[in-house]
Amino acid sequence: MKQFFRFSVMLLALLLPAVAMATDFVVDGICYNINGNEATVTSKGDYYDMFFVGYSGSVVIPATVTYKGTTYPVTSIDEIAFYCCDSLTSIFIPNSITKIGNSAFGNCPVLASIVIESGNPRYDSRNNCNAIIETADNALIAGCKNTMIPNSVTSIGDRAFEGCDGLTSIVIPNSVTAIGNKAFYSCDGLTSIIISNSVTAIGNNVFENCNELASIVIESGNPRYDSRNNCNAIIETADNTLIVGCKNTIIPNSVTSIGDWAFSYCYSLTSINIPNSVTAIGNGAFEGCIGLTSVDISNSVTSIGRYAFFNCEGLTSINIPNSVTAIGSNAFFWCTGLTSIVIPNSVTSIGNEALKNCWSLTDVYCYIADLSGLSCGNELFYKDFNSNYSGRTLHVLQGTADAYRADKNWYPYFGHIVEDLKPDVPGDVNGDLEVNIADVNAVIDIILNGSENPSGDVNCDGEINIADINAVIDIILEN
């Protein structure tokens, strides 16, 4: 992943104006810029460059540096000065440093020791914590794989542990009230985290790209967050939104929504069951979960957000329940292993490129009866260079094929459009397009025979029992 990240940054750099990473002079392998009468530690080069090699080993920043007969006090560390230094193992920062730029030590995967010299007026590494702490507000702004967060720290700064692959576990003490944006972003080795009940603010994308994260525990009594039922997730208690998940998450039946990017780039997640309490799947909720091979979406879900399953290349089939009304832009974009998808009649809007670049898609089962009521974005499906879709079939309801053949959002992307679907009738267990006592008997037969026929799960709770018999009876009475 880190190699892919570096390559992506290089490609981006080619599209941007050239930016010189100016260095005024180098002494003992450390690069400096001159600011008036002071010196600033800066990067060894342009990390966009594919040949970039940053600082490595043990680096000791001096309090002063002499160049061409002039001695400069070293007072600051430039932003991203040590960014992407893959081989940096330790850093010593003198008490002359009074300014450290943003992301100065983000993405240093093997950094093990951080020491701030005693007497620094702005920063400290109290209790040999192997971290940089802003003394005045007790904010930890940079950590490493050996960091032990002191109990006096009140906040974890934005990107404080970003790219710290060597970090395997962390305990957030009860002095901490806030965790910043992307604080643990792309910590590939992180397997467990314990968050105290004092934390009341968690930033965006705070555990994104933590592929091996297996255990998430919120201490009991937290006023804002919880990890109820040992679910290995972070849930906002007030609105029952799951905001951070991991490979061992089991979504509790009390959760009502999956938050934006909750599981994004969790490569080790292989399957997930979305219970019937969930009504919304957020933007990018499962983006980049390339190991995800199966997802069970309950019929309580009404919306699937933008990029919700973007780049989930392990998914081979998707059955969207008939409760869903909206499918967001790029929702299944780049699901290269997807061979089939079922779109129910309940859907009234499909966003731009929702199924674009699904190279393997051969069958789309669309139950939408009236296209005039459907809001469609651009390029719903992949259009290859040869415009050859002889192997892809669109399955539609009887009497609707002509409407699909006349709609530019559909007909250009299919070799065949066939009318072989029957209307989806809730409660129709035996498939005769009616709901009556025969369907009650059909459920009873399924229960008695121990069959796993999915049509018997009328209430979509994952089980076939007396509740499904009652569900059929309720439908009969309602009609």
Secondary structure as UniProt FT lines:
FT   HELIX           2..15
FT   STRAND          25..27
FT   TURN            28..29
FT   STRAND          30..35
FT   TURN            36..37
FT   STRAND          38..42
FT   TURN            47..48
FT   TURN            50..51
FT   STRAND          56..60
FT   STRAND          64..67
FT   TURN            68..69
FT   STRAND          70..77
FT   TURN            79..84
FT   STRAND          87..93
FT   TURN            95..96
FT   STRAND          99..100
FT   TURN            102..107
FT   TURN            109..110
FT   STRAND          113..116
FT   TURN            118..119
FT   STRAND          123..124
FT   HELIX           126..128
FT   STRAND          132..134
FT   TURN            135..138
FT   STRAND          139..142
FT   TURN            145..146
FT   TURN            151..152
FT   STRAND          155..156
FT   TURN            158..163
FT   TURN            165..166
FT   STRAND          169..172
FT   TURN            174..175
FT   STRAND          178..179
FT   TURN            181..186
FT   TURN            188..189
FT   STRAND          192..195
FT   TURN            197..198
FT   STRAND          201..202
FT   TURN            204..209
FT   TURN            211..212
FT   STRAND          215..218
FT   TURN            220..221
FT   STRAND          225..226
FT   HELIX           228..230
FT   STRAND          234..236
FT   TURN            237..240
FT   STRAND          241..244
FT   TURN            247..248
FT   TURN            253..254
FT   STRAND          257..258
FT   TURN            260..261
FT   TURN            264..265
FT   TURN            267..268
FT   STRAND          271..274
FT   TURN            276..277
FT   STRAND          280..281
FT   TURN            283..288
FT   TURN            290..291
FT   STRAND          294..297
FT   TURN            299..300
FT   STRAND          303..304
FT   TURN            306..311
FT   TURN            313..314
FT   STRAND          317..319
FT   TURN            322..323
FT   STRAND          326..327
FT   TURN            329..334
FT   TURN            336..337
FT   STRAND          340..343
FT   TURN            345..346
FT   STRAND          349..350
FT   TURN            352..354
FT   TURN            356..357
FT   TURN            359..360
FT   STRAND          363..366
FT   HELIX           371..373
FT   STRAND          375..376
FT   TURN            385..386
FT   TURN            390..391
FT   STRAND          393..397
FT   TURN            398..399
FT   HELIX           401..405
FT   TURN            408..410
FT   HELIX           411..413
FT   STRAND          416..421
FT   TURN            426..427
FT   HELIX           437..449
FT   HELIX           454..456
FT   TURN            458..459
FT   HELIX           466..478
//
